[in-house]
Amino acid sequence: MAGVSSWIAHPEFVAYCTKKGAVLQMTHSLALDSGEFNIRCNTRTIVTQATRKVAADRHITMDQFTPMQCIKRLGTTEEIANLVVFLASDLCHFITGASFTADGGYTALS
């Protein structure tokens, strides 16, 4: 799982943002290396503990994140599970090396 920090930098999160950016590039590289074996590799993101820390550091609540998203609510674990099930299923044989940002549109507006 990559994270919003794969695309958006946050102050005082150098190591975390670097790690998440590395996960994104690793996803791309693994997709290149494993495609010939019909192995797919994708990544996704949603609100994490780091998101909660960013909110705390900025003295805002998680509810205040919702106006920063296209969909005015936080995502649920069930929504992410549905994405993971889809990606692991036979419904998407040709999807690999992709990043799925399940963040309610947060990165689109940032």
C-alpha atoms as one frame of an Amber mdcrd trajectory, in Angstrom:
protein
   0.000   0.000   0.000   1.534   3.255  -1.081  -0.252   6.267   0.383  -1.134
   9.857  -0.408   2.437  10.703   0.563   3.597   8.917  -2.596   2.374  11.973
  -4.505   2.135  14.787  -1.945   4.980  15.875   0.324   4.298  16.868   3.913
   6.567  18.871   6.224   8.515  16.804   8.755   7.654  13.579   6.886  10.811
  13.146   4.806  11.376   9.494   5.693   7.699   8.577   5.401   7.188  10.326
   2.049  10.402   8.768   0.733   9.250   5.310   1.804   5.825   5.728   0.189
   7.387   7.100  -3.007   9.655   4.052  -3.057   6.634   1.736  -2.724   5.090
   3.431  -5.770   8.255   2.951  -7.850   8.637  -0.606  -6.572   5.093  -1.279
  -7.807   6.033  -0.054 -11.271   9.258  -2.073 -11.335   7.623  -5.263 -10.060
   4.935  -4.929 -12.719   7.652  -4.707 -15.386   9.585  -7.661 -14.002   6.629
  -9.958 -13.357   4.309  -9.201 -16.271   5.702 -11.972 -18.453   4.676 -14.439
 -15.724   1.121 -13.023 -15.686   1.691 -11.603 -12.196   0.121  -8.203 -11.590
   1.310  -5.585  -9.117  -0.726  -2.511  -8.171  -0.918  -0.113  -5.280  -3.608
   1.913  -3.511  -3.933   4.537  -0.799  -6.385   5.780   1.836  -6.350   7.576
   5.176  -3.628   6.156   7.423  -2.038   6.805  10.795   0.244   9.278   8.998
  -2.828  11.171   7.780  -4.017  11.348  11.349  -0.601  12.692  12.424  -0.677
  15.349   9.698  -4.117  16.371  10.942  -2.914  16.515  14.547   0.191  18.493
  13.559  -2.005  20.975  11.715  -4.433  21.072  14.675  -7.374  19.845  12.621
  -9.696  16.911  13.124 -10.161  14.073  10.660 -13.629  15.508   9.917 -11.930
  18.652   8.675 -10.225  16.569   5.963 -13.552  15.927   4.257 -13.834  19.407
   2.658 -10.364  18.729   1.185 -11.782  15.825  -0.841 -14.097  15.549  -3.837
 -16.194  12.998  -1.920 -17.061  14.738   1.321 -16.380  11.854   3.711 -13.583
   9.543   4.772 -13.160   6.169   3.124 -13.961   2.911   4.836 -11.962  -0.262
   5.198 -14.724  -2.076   3.292 -14.200   0.215   0.289 -10.501  -0.581   0.262
 -11.204  -4.290   0.725 -13.500  -4.156  -2.314 -10.700  -2.627  -4.381  -8.225
  -5.249  -3.188 -10.682  -8.055  -4.004 -11.202  -6.605  -7.480  -7.465  -6.314
  -8.115  -6.893  -9.880  -6.940  -9.753 -11.221  -9.048  -9.917 -12.477 -12.602
 -11.920  -9.370 -13.560  -8.802  -7.303 -14.249  -6.290  -9.547 -16.013  -4.707
  -6.639 -17.884  -4.206  -4.218 -14.972  -0.624  -4.055 -13.689   1.824  -1.356
 -12.668  -1.119   0.867 -11.800  -1.780   3.059  -8.792  -5.270   3.350  -7.409
  -5.745   6.363  -5.193  -8.677   5.673  -2.904  -8.599   9.006  -1.119 -11.953
  10.585  -1.916 -10.246  12.917  -4.364  -7.795  14.415  -1.850  -4.806  14.233
  -4.204  -6.881  15.643  -7.080  -7.543  18.800  -5.079  -4.101  19.153  -3.480
